[in-house]
Amino acid sequence: MTFKHIISDPDILHGKPIIKGSRISVQLILEWIASGASISDIVVEFPHLSVESVREAVLYASRFADHEILIEVKGQVA
């Protein structure tokens, strides 16, 4: 699958996947969503992004999560 809104350039944010034409990383989009923001909230905060580009960032992340490596962290549980 190709992503028309997501690019990775070693000269921008050290090659992190970003939304094309911005310095907004896919990781930042996921952090916003994890904190309770909606796609609409994100587009309001970053008006140069489109709903389609934010949705594609989430889809991009989901494609890579499909190949995740789980690491068990042992320690105390609060």
Backbone as JSON Lines, residues from 0, in Angstrom:
{"i":0,"aa":"M","n":[0.84,-1.18,0.0],"ca":[0.0,0.0,0.0],"c":[0.89,1.24,0.0]}
{"i":1,"aa":"T","n":[0.51,2.21,-0.79],"ca":[1.25,3.47,-0.81],"c":[0.48,4.52,-0.03]}
{"i":2,"aa":"F","n":[1.21,5.44,0.53],"ca":[0.64,6.51,1.33],"c":[0.99,7.83,0.68]}
{"i":3,"aa":"K","n":[-0.01,8.56,0.23],"ca":[0.27,9.81,-0.47],"c":[0.52,10.98,0.47]}
{"i":4,"aa":"H","n":[0.14,10.85,1.73],"ca":[0.31,11.94,2.69],"c":[1.47,11.73,3.66]}
{"i":5,"aa":"I","n":[2.07,10.55,3.66],"ca":[3.11,10.23,4.63],"c":[4.45,10.07,3.92]}
{"i":6,"aa":"I","n":[5.46,10.77,4.44],"ca":[6.8,10.65,3.88],"c":[7.8,10.45,5.03]}
{"i":7,"aa":"S","n":[8.97,10.0,4.66],"ca":[10.08,9.89,5.6],"c":[11.31,10.44,4.9]}
{"i":8,"aa":"D","n":[11.88,11.49,5.46],"ca":[13.04,12.16,4.87],"c":[14.1,12.28,5.96]}
{"i":9,"aa":"P","n":[15.3,11.74,5.74],"ca":[16.32,11.79,6.78],"c":[16.67,13.22,7.22]}
{"i":10,"aa":"D","n":[16.37,14.2,6.4],"ca":[16.66,15.59,6.74],"c":[15.55,16.26,7.56]}
{"i":11,"aa":"I","n":[14.43,15.56,7.75],"ca":[13.31,16.11,8.52],"c":[13.02,15.18,9.69]}
{"i":12,"aa":"L","n":[13.16,15.68,10.9],"ca":[12.9,14.91,12.13],"c":[13.64,13.57,12.14]}
{"i":13,"aa":"H","n":[14.86,13.58,11.61],"ca":[15.72,12.39,11.6],"c":[15.08,11.2,10.9]}
{"i":14,"aa":"G","n":[14.23,11.46,9.93],"ca":[13.64,10.38,9.15],"c":[12.36,9.79,9.71]}
{"i":15,"aa":"K","n":[11.84,10.37,10.8],"ca":[10.56,9.89,11.32],"c":[9.48,10.07,10.25]}
{"i":16,"aa":"P","n":[8.51,9.18,10.17],"ca":[7.4,9.38,9.23],"c":[6.61,10.62,9.65]}
{"i":17,"aa":"I","n":[6.36,11.48,8.68],"ca":[5.63,12.72,8.92],"c":[4.54,12.89,7.88]}
{"i":18,"aa":"I","n":[3.63,13.82,8.16],"ca":[2.64,14.2,7.16],"c":[3.32,15.15,6.19]}
{"i":19,"aa":"K","n":[3.25,14.82,4.91],"ca":[3.92,15.59,3.87],"c":[3.57,17.07,3.97]}
{"i":20,"aa":"G","n":[4.59,17.9,3.82],"ca":[4.39,19.34,3.85],"c":[4.34,19.92,5.25]}
{"i":21,"aa":"S","n":[4.67,19.09,6.24],"ca":[4.63,19.54,7.62],"c":[5.8,18.93,8.38]}
{"i":22,"aa":"R","n":[5.91,19.28,9.61],"ca":[6.86,18.63,10.52],"c":[6.06,17.89,11.61]}
{"i":23,"aa":"I","n":[4.85,17.49,11.26],"ca":[3.98,16.77,12.18],"c":[4.19,15.28,11.95]}
{"i":24,"aa":"S","n":[4.72,14.6,12.98],"ca":[5.03,13.18,12.83],"c":[3.79,12.32,13.07]}
{"i":25,"aa":"V","n":[3.84,11.13,12.52],"ca":[2.8,10.13,12.76],"c":[2.73,9.87,14.26]}
{"i":26,"aa":"Q","n":[3.86,9.82,14.92],"ca":[3.91,9.6,16.36],"c":[3.14,10.69,17.1]}
{"i":27,"aa":"L","n":[3.29,11.94,16.71],"ca":[2.58,13.03,17.37],"c":[1.06,12.88,17.2]}
{"i":28,"aa":"I","n":[0.64,12.48,16.01],"ca":[-0.79,12.25,15.77],"c":[-1.3,11.17,16.73]}
{"i":29,"aa":"L","n":[-0.56,10.08,16.85],"ca":[-0.98,9.0,17.75],"c":[-1.0,9.46,19.2]}
{"i":30,"aa":"E","n":[-0.06,10.28,19.59],"ca":[-0.05,10.79,20.97],"c":[-1.28,11.66,21.24]}
{"i":31,"aa":"W","n":[-1.66,12.47,20.28],"ca":[-2.85,13.3,20.43],"c":[-4.09,12.42,20.59]}
{"i":32,"aa":"I","n":[-4.2,11.42,19.73],"ca":[-5.36,10.52,19.79],"c":[-5.37,9.76,21.11]}
{"i":33,"aa":"A","n":[-4.21,9.3,21.55],"ca":[-4.12,8.58,22.82],"c":[-4.52,9.46,24.0]}
{"i":34,"aa":"S","n":[-4.31,10.77,23.87],"ca":[-4.67,11.68,24.96],"c":[-6.14,12.08,24.91]}
{"i":35,"aa":"G","n":[-6.87,11.56,23.92],"ca":[-8.3,11.81,23.85],"c":[-8.74,12.75,22.75]}
{"i":36,"aa":"A","n":[-7.81,13.26,21.97],"ca":[-8.18,14.17,20.87],"c":[-8.83,13.4,19.74]}
{"i":37,"aa":"S","n":[-9.75,14.06,19.05],"ca":[-10.36,13.48,17.86],"c":[-9.59,13.97,16.63]}
{"i":38,"aa":"I","n":[-9.87,13.38,15.5],"ca":[-9.25,13.85,14.26],"c":[-9.64,15.3,14.03]}
{"i":39,"aa":"S","n":[-10.87,15.65,14.31],"ca":[-11.31,17.05,14.16],"c":[-10.52,17.98,15.07]}
{"i":40,"aa":"D","n":[-10.27,17.55,16.31],"ca":[-9.46,18.36,17.23],"c":[-8.07,18.63,16.66]}
{"i":41,"aa":"I","n":[-7.49,17.6,16.08],"ca":[-6.14,17.71,15.53],"c":[-6.12,18.69,14.36]}
{"i":42,"aa":"V","n":[-7.11,18.59,13.49],"ca":[-7.17,19.49,12.32],"c":[-7.42,20.93,12.76]}
{"i":43,"aa":"V","n":[-8.19,21.12,13.81],"ca":[-8.4,22.48,14.33],"c":[-7.08,23.04,14.87]}
{"i":44,"aa":"E","n":[-6.33,22.21,15.58],"ca":[-5.05,22.65,16.17],"c":[-3.98,22.87,15.1]}
{"i":45,"aa":"F","n":[-4.01,22.06,14.06],"ca":[-3.04,22.15,12.95],"c":[-3.81,22.33,11.65]}
{"i":46,"aa":"P","n":[-4.29,23.54,11.37],"ca":[-5.19,23.76,10.22],"c":[-4.57,23.47,8.85]}
{"i":47,"aa":"H","n":[-3.25,23.35,8.8],"ca":[-2.62,23.02,7.51],"c":[-2.72,21.52,7.2]}
{"i":48,"aa":"L","n":[-3.22,20.73,8.16],"ca":[-3.45,19.31,7.92],"c":[-4.88,19.09,7.48]}
{"i":49,"aa":"S","n":[-5.09,18.06,6.69],"ca":[-6.45,17.7,6.29],"c":[-6.91,16.49,7.09]}
{"i":50,"aa":"V","n":[-8.2,16.32,7.15],"ca":[-8.76,15.13,7.81],"c":[-8.19,13.88,7.16]}
{"i":51,"aa":"E","n":[-8.1,13.89,5.84],"ca":[-7.59,12.72,5.11],"c":[-6.14,12.42,5.5]}
{"i":52,"aa":"S","n":[-5.3,13.44,5.65],"ca":[-3.9,13.19,6.0],"c":[-3.77,12.65,7.42]}
{"i":53,"aa":"V","n":[-4.59,13.13,8.34],"ca":[-4.54,12.63,9.72],"c":[-5.03,11.19,9.76]}
{"i":54,"aa":"R","n":[-6.09,10.89,9.05],"ca":[-6.57,9.5,8.99],"c":[-5.52,8.58,8.39]}
{"i":55,"aa":"E","n":[-4.83,9.07,7.37],"ca":[-3.8,8.26,6.74],"c":[-2.63,8.02,7.7]}
{"i":56,"aa":"A","n":[-2.32,8.98,8.55],"ca":[-1.27,8.79,9.55],"c":[-1.63,7.66,10.5]}
{"i":57,"aa":"V","n":[-2.89,7.6,10.91],"ca":[-3.36,6.53,11.79],"c":[-3.3,5.19,11.06]}
{"i":58,"aa":"L","n":[-3.72,5.16,9.82],"ca":[-3.67,3.93,9.03],"c":[-2.22,3.47,8.85]}
{"i":59,"aa":"Y","n":[-1.33,4.42,8.57],"ca":[0.1,4.11,8.42],"c":[0.61,3.43,9.69]}
{"i":60,"aa":"A","n":[0.31,4.01,10.83],"ca":[0.75,3.45,12.11],"c":[0.17,2.05,12.32]}
{"i":61,"aa":"S","n":[-1.08,1.86,11.95],"ca":[-1.71,0.56,12.16],"c":[-1.06,-0.53,11.29]}
{"i":62,"aa":"R","n":[-0.6,-0.16,10.12],"ca":[0.07,-1.14,9.25],"c":[1.36,-1.63,9.88]}
{"i":63,"aa":"F","n":[2.07,-0.74,10.56],"ca":[3.32,-1.13,11.18],"c":[3.1,-1.82,12.52]}
{"i":64,"aa":"A","n":[2.02,-1.51,13.21],"ca":[1.7,-2.18,14.46],"c":[1.37,-3.64,14.22]}
{"i":65,"aa":"D","n":[0.96,-3.96,13.01],"ca":[0.65,-5.34,12.65],"c":[1.88,-6.22,12.73]}
{"i":66,"aa":"H","n":[3.07,-5.61,12.67],"ca":[4.32,-6.35,12.71],"c":[5.12,-6.0,13.96]}
{"i":67,"aa":"E","n":[4.4,-5.73,15.02],"ca":[5.04,-5.3,16.25],"c":[5.82,-6.42,16.92]}
{"i":68,"aa":"I","n":[6.76,-6.01,17.73],"ca":[7.51,-6.93,18.56],"c":[7.15,-6.57,19.99]}
{"i":69,"aa":"L","n":[6.63,-7.52,20.73],"ca":[6.25,-7.28,22.11],"c":[7.41,-7.57,23.04]}
{"i":70,"aa":"I","n":[7.66,-6.65,23.94],"ca":[8.72,-6.81,24.91],"c":[8.09,-6.8,26.29]}
{"i":71,"aa":"E","n":[8.29,-7.87,27.03],"ca":[7.73,-7.95,28.36],"c":[8.6,-7.13,29.32]}
{"i":72,"aa":"V","n":[7.97,-6.25,30.06],"ca":[8.68,-5.44,31.03],"c":[8.3,-5.96,32.41]}
{"i":73,"aa":"K","n":[9.29,-6.4,33.15],"ca":[9.03,-6.92,34.48],"c":[9.36,-5.85,35.5]}
{"i":74,"aa":"G","n":[8.56,-5.77,36.52],"ca":[8.78,-4.78,37.55],"c":[7.59,-4.73,38.47]}
{"i":75,"aa":"Q","n":[7.61,-3.77,39.34],"ca":[6.53,-3.62,40.28],"c":[5.32,-3.03,39.6]}
{"i":76,"aa":"V","n":[4.17,-3.51,40.02],"ca":[2.91,-2.97,39.52],"c":[2.35,-2.1,40.64]}
{"i":77,"aa":"A","n":[1.99,-0.88,40.29],"ca":[1.48,0.05,41.31],"c":[0.05,-0.27,41.66]}
